Structures are given as structure tokens and as C-alpha cells.
């Protein structure tokens, strides 16, 4: 049984008939006997749902087409980029990948080129791993996060979250770290982790191992954040992907029935959709303004931003293109 998104008092009984309909033996549904019978049916309905087996949480079995296709494309791009220029020294790229010039040539995010109109880089960078180790690291995470989510929400909705989170992460990186290269799917993975946490909140009753899942998602997110200190990945991209993932999740996830929403203080689907749409619009507008209008001001007023992205102990912090002729 699926309740409607509004909070109206009309309900369905277990047999699918409206509670207000005439019931056998109640005198046409009028009088105290009819009301009592209807309330008994409603009580059984709520009890059955509240005590339902958590393993019966409805999960649509969609094929993970998006997740598999993206993994294959990224692997091909990574191999081609390494064949094109070879593996850069580990002191510059510890991910066993190509040089910074090659990554930018293939379409990585780099603010100086986005500022001159190459906005398409916020999309292409999602398919360009910094190296084989980064690809393998993120691929393992997507096996445990992306594929289960895609089976639940479908390829179109997951692709929407994936792309939007990646765009948000790339724009956040370009806004605060103008001279830093950002590439790979880590912002998108952060967005998927945010959606996973939203699903845990919405359907906590149906997650028998909810605490373990929260711990696993939190640990995974902490590891990705720490990897932001390595070249090609940055904390601002991960935070941007997370924020955009939350907003996108409000658009793609279905909220539980009304009585569960009320019990766990979850807003209605319409309110979540409105909040998600406004959040996405404001985030994109803010980051685009920072990239195209306030990049210099951000660089002058946020000298500590570079320290959040790279601890200046290795040559990793100098991982940048040798020219801007791309």
C-alpha cells in the first residue's frame, strides 16, 4: 500500500477499500458500528505497516546501466591518457596517472580555461580519472553505493544526481581554487553518498542495519575528504558535490507514506521538491558568479583555501599545467 503525498485523512484498508466505504454488517457504513469497524481496519493497517519486516523495504530492481557504462568509459579514458603521455612521476601524481598537461588536454577542470568560456569542462572532467589508483578507489566505492542506489531509483534519476553533483563539485573547485586541476568522479560519488544518507533518513524503519550503514557511509565520506589533499582531487569539489547531491536527492527520492513522515518529521514530497529546486538554482548561480565575476576577490581574500586543498609538504601542490595554450 502506498499512501498519497498529501496529509488528507482518507486512507485505504488492507483489502484496498476506502475506510469511508460501506462495510459488511455495519448497516451501510453509518452509525457507531460502521465507524468502529472502519477504525479497526485502519488500526490493523497502521500496525501491519509499522511492524512490517524491514527486509520488505520496496526496492525497484533496475539494471545498473549508468554505473556500469560510466565505469567502462572512465577506464578507457584513463588508459588512453596514460598511453598518450605516459605515467607522471609519483612525486607529482601519486595516482599512477598522466601529467597535468595531459589531464587538461583531455578535459579536466581548470579555472583559467573555464573563465574564457570552456564551461564544458565541468562535465568532461567527470569522465577523466587522475590515475589508475584513483579510478580503482572510486570504482570500489561506486560498487557499494552507486549500483544499489541505481537499482532503487533507476538509471535516469541516478544519472541526474551523478551529473549534477559533479557539476556542483567542479564549479566549487573552480570558484575557490583557481589554479588547481580537478578531475575524476569524486564529487559525483560524494553526491551519491549524500543521497544514500537521505534514503536512510526517509526509510530508517526499513533499514535493519541502519547504524552500520550510517557508519559505513560516514567512514567512506571521511576517506574521500582526506583524499582531497592529493593532486587532482580537492575538498571544495567534494563539499560542492555533497551539497548538490543533497538538493538533487530531494528531487529524485520518493518520501514515505504520510504517517511515517509525521512520525520521523519528514516534510511532504512537494515541499522537498521545491526546496531542492531552489537549492540547486542558488548553488549554480552563486558558483557561476564566483567563477566569472569574483574569482580574483576570492583568491585574495581566501589565502587559506589552498592549505585546505594541499598540505605544502610535497611537490603535489605544484601539480598544474605548464602552459594555458589548450
Secondary structure as GFF3:
##gff-version 3
##sequence-region A 1 326
A	DSSP	alpha_helix	31	50	.	.	.	ID=ss1
A	DSSP	three_ten_helix	54	56	.	.	.	ID=ss2
A	DSSP	alpha_helix	65	85	.	.	.	ID=ss3
A	DSSP	alpha_helix	100	106	.	.	.	ID=ss4
A	DSSP	alpha_helix	111	114	.	.	.	ID=ss5
A	DSSP	alpha_helix	121	124	.	.	.	ID=ss6
A	DSSP	three_ten_helix	125	127	.	.	.	ID=ss7
A	DSSP	alpha_helix	132	144	.	.	.	ID=ss8
A	DSSP	alpha_helix	146	153	.	.	.	ID=ss9
A	DSSP	alpha_helix	155	176	.	.	.	ID=ss10
A	DSSP	alpha_helix	186	202	.	.	.	ID=ss11
A	DSSP	three_ten_helix	204	206	.	.	.	ID=ss12
A	DSSP	alpha_helix	210	227	.	.	.	ID=ss13
A	DSSP	alpha_helix	235	252	.	.	.	ID=ss14
A	DSSP	alpha_helix	258	263	.	.	.	ID=ss15
A	DSSP	alpha_helix	269	292	.	.	.	ID=ss16
A	DSSP	alpha_helix	295	301	.	.	.	ID=ss17
A	DSSP	alpha_helix	305	309	.	.	.	ID=ss18
A	DSSP	three_ten_helix	315	318	.	.	.	ID=ss19
###
